[in-house]
Amino acid sequence: MRIALMIFSVIFVFPIYLVRLAIFGKSKNWDREKAYAYIQKRAKKANIHGRVIVDVHGVENLPEKDGYVLFPNHQGMYDVLVFLDSCPRPFAFVAKKEVKNVPLLKQTIAALHSLLMDRKDLRQSMEVIKEMTRRIEGGENFLIFAEGTRSKMGNKMNEMKPGSFKCAVKAKAPIVPVALMDCFVPFDENSIKKVTVKAFYLKPMYYDEYKDMNTQEIAAEVKRRIEETIAQNS
């Protein structure tokens, strides 16, 4: 019902939105700042029309320099909207290939030059990691859901997959844990009542802090920090 409400509220400009996204996605002179600003403005409006309040904390913790990776817990399809609403800097994200034909999401992925990963194809997954590493080293930011799939346990988490951290390690990039709370509610509950979701940008783990850790240890530490934040704010 909430997705329908969001779409219905912009039904007359929706085709224009899709065209603009397509233009950003196919542009030879891609301007990520301009593309992101356009998408963020629409994301904020979607949340307003969808009666979702995004309660954000810790944005000041984000590194001053681009080239970092956001690692949140994963609660559902709504999660990306939280970041599009709240993150002050442009980012690309990694999505599973199964969503490549979902209307609007498909165009948003293209406009942000985000990447699709086939989790069943090891070679393709490794190519995606290489591409992320190259772009992070070049000063782009990425959003990665290291659990691999959404948790279906409310604010409880699945284990984070160590392989998801390889791109950050190889690029020696700051790792930013992000704790999401109640982000499963907007699209999971068949309701349009006003709802508040929370996002906590935690202090980054810089390369000097994790350089002697393996990816399994990094994954465990990021998960620990997120779970601690959720427990403290429940």
C-alpha positions, 0 to 999 in steps of 0.5 A: 500500500505504501509503495502504491501511495508513493507512486500515485502521489507522483503519477503525472510526473513519473514518466518524466522521472524515468526518462531523466534517470535513463538520460543519466544512465546513458550519458557519456559525460556522467555527472554523479553529483548531478545525478545523485542530487536529482535522485536524492530530491525525489527520494526525499519527496517519496518518503514525505508522500509515503509518510515515512520519517527518516531519523538520522544520526551520525552523519558527521562520522562520514569521512571527509574524503570520498572513497569509503564503503557503507556497510549497513545491516539489510532489512528490506527493499526500503533500505536504499531509500534511507541512504538516498534520503540521508547520505550527503555524498553520492554513492553507488550500490551493489544489487542482486541481478534478480532486481535488474528488471524492477521498474524504477529500481532498474533506472536508478541503478543505471543512473547511479552507475551501480552494479549487479551481482550474480551470487551464483556466478563466482567469476562474475562476482569477482569481476564486480569486486574488482570493479568496485575496488577500482572505483573506490580507489578512484574516489567513489563511495559504495553501499554494500549489504554484506549480509547478502540477503535481507534479514527476516527477523525484524531488527536482528541480523544475519551473519555478514559475508566476509567476501563483501569486505574484500573491495574495501580491504583491497582499496584500503578504504574507510569502512563505515558501519551503519545501523538501520532500525525498523526499515523493514516496516514501510514496505513489509506492513500493508499500511500507510500509517506514519512510520519512523525508521532510523539510521545510525552512521557509526565511526569509520574503521580506517585501514590502519585499524583493520589492516591486520585483520582478515575479512572474517574478523572485519565482518564480525567486528562490523556486525558487533558494532551495528548490533550494539547500536541497535541494542542501545537504541531499542 
